[in-house]
Amino acid sequence: MKPTRLIGLAVAMSVVATLSFAQSDPIQIVKKRQEDMKSFSSTYMRGIFELRKDGTGDLGNIAIKAREASDAFKTIPSLFPAGTDRAAFQETRASPEIWSKRAEFETYVAKLVAETTKLADLAASGKREDARAQSSVVIEACFSCHGGPSKSGGKFRFEAS
């Protein structure tokens, strides 16, 4: 089995385990969600940021990481089941609109997945400048939901006052 498929399978199994656990404890799924969302930056986005910034990076590795990221990003909606909002856990930074505007939220996630897949394809083809331009599109799609890892400001991230 290809490493990418193994990673996808591991991500899927993690989500299933998380959702099963969440049915009994919403606070734990929020904590797991926060861990997973934080891990996306260090696990997948670092190379994408470097590519955007100065055009460097191993395109083969970026293609692999972008493909893995796309698979991981597909799980995002499942990390936000009903009953895991601020009513369940005050420390969540998830905006109430994730649940009240679910179709819009899922559209944002689908765009992130599609743009990340496109980056993987461009990087795999060796088209460095095209991949570099696409890296900006991926980052914009990512930040459209939450504004970045250290600040609020996106559509679906709530800043506690």
C-alpha positions in Angstrom: 0.0 0.0 0.0 1.3 3.5 -0.9 2.4 5.7 2.1 -0.2 8.3 1.1 -3.0 5.8 1.3 -1.7 4.5 4.6 -1.7 8.1 6.0 -5.2 8.6 4.6 -6.4 5.4 6.3 -4.8 6.5 9.5 -6.5 9.9 9.4 -9.8 8.2 8.7 -9.4 5.8 11.6 -8.4 8.7 13.8 -11.6 10.6 12.9 -13.8 7.5 13.5 -12.2 7.0 16.9 -12.6 10.7 17.7 -16.2 10.7 16.7 -17.0 7.6 18.7 -15.3 9.1 21.7 -17.1 12.4 21.2 -20.5 10.8 21.5 -19.7 10.3 25.1 -17.6 13.4 25.8 -17.9 16.6 23.7 -15.1 18.3 25.6 -12.7 15.6 24.5 -13.6 15.9 20.8 -13.1 19.7 21.1 -9.6 19.1 22.6 -8.9 16.5 19.8 -10.1 19.0 17.2 -7.9 21.7 18.5 -4.9 19.3 18.5 -5.6 18.2 14.9 -6.1 21.8 13.6 -2.9 23.0 15.2 -1.0 20.0 13.7 -2.0 21.0 10.2 0.4 23.9 10.2 3.5 22.0 11.3 2.7 18.8 9.5 1.6 20.1 6.1 1.7 23.9 5.7 5.4 24.6 6.5 6.7 23.6 3.1 3.8 25.4 1.4 4.7 28.6 3.3 8.4 28.3 2.2 7.4 27.7 -1.4 5.2 30.8 -1.3 7.8 32.9 0.5 10.9 32.3 -1.6 10.1 29.6 -4.1 12.3 27.0 -2.4 11.6 23.5 -1.3 11.7 20.1 -2.7 8.7 19.9 -5.1 8.5 16.1 -4.7 8.2 16.5 -1.0 5.7 19.4 -1.3 3.6 17.3 -3.7 3.5 14.4 -1.2 2.7 16.7 1.8 0.0 18.6 -0.3 -1.6 15.3 -1.2 -1.6 14.2 2.5 -2.9 17.6 3.5 -5.8 17.4 1.0 -6.7 14.0 2.5 -6.5 15.4 6.1 -8.5 18.5 5.2 -11.3 16.3 4.0 -11.8 15.3 7.6 -12.3 18.8 8.9 -16.2 18.8 8.8 -16.2 15.6 10.9 -14.2 17.4 13.6 -17.1 19.7 14.2 -20.1 17.5 15.1 -23.2 19.0 16.8 -22.8 19.5 20.5 -19.1 20.6 20.3 -19.7 24.3 20.2 -19.0 27.0 22.8 -22.0 25.6 24.8 -20.0 22.4 25.3 -16.6 23.9 25.8 -16.0 27.7 26.3 -12.4 27.6 25.2 -13.2 26.6 21.7 -12.4 29.3 19.1 -14.8 27.8 16.6 -17.4 30.3 15.5 -21.1 29.4 16.0 -21.5 29.9 12.2 -19.8 26.5 11.7 -23.0 24.9 12.8 -25.6 27.6 11.8 -24.1 27.9 8.3 -22.9 24.4 7.8 -23.2 24.3 4.0 -21.1 27.4 3.7 -18.5 26.0 6.1 -18.3 22.8 4.1 -18.0 24.8 0.9 -14.9 26.6 2.3 -13.4 23.2 3.3 -14.1 21.8 -0.2 -12.3 24.8 -1.7 -9.3 24.2 0.6 -9.2 20.5 -0.4 -9.5 21.3 -4.2 -6.8 24.0 -4.1 -4.5 21.8 -2.1 -5.0 18.9 -4.5 -4.2 21.3 -7.4 -1.0 22.3 -5.6 0.0 18.6 -5.2 -0.5 18.1 -9.0 1.5 21.2 -9.9 4.3 20.3 -7.6 4.4 16.7 -8.8 4.7 18.0 -12.4 7.7 20.1 -11.5 6.1 23.4 -12.4 7.8 25.4 -9.7 6.4 28.9 -10.5 2.9 27.5 -11.1 3.2 25.6 -7.8 4.5 28.7 -6.0 1.5 30.8 -7.3 -0.8 28.0 -6.2 0.7 27.9 -2.7 -0.7 31.4 -2.2 -4.1 30.2 -3.2 -3.9 27.3 -0.7 -2.9 29.6 2.1 -5.6 32.1 1.2 -8.2 29.3 1.3 -6.8 28.1 4.6 -6.9 31.5 6.2 -10.4 32.3 4.8 -11.8 30.2 7.6 -9.7 31.3 10.5 -7.2 34.1 9.7 -4.1 32.2 10.6 -2.7 30.3 13.5 -2.0 33.2 15.9 -4.9 35.5 15.2 -8.6 35.5 14.5 -10.3 37.2 11.6 -11.5 34.5 9.2 -15.1 33.5 8.5 -15.3 30.6 11.0 -13.0 31.5 13.9 -14.2 33.2 17.0 -12.0 35.5 19.0 -12.9 35.4 22.7 -13.1 38.8 24.2 
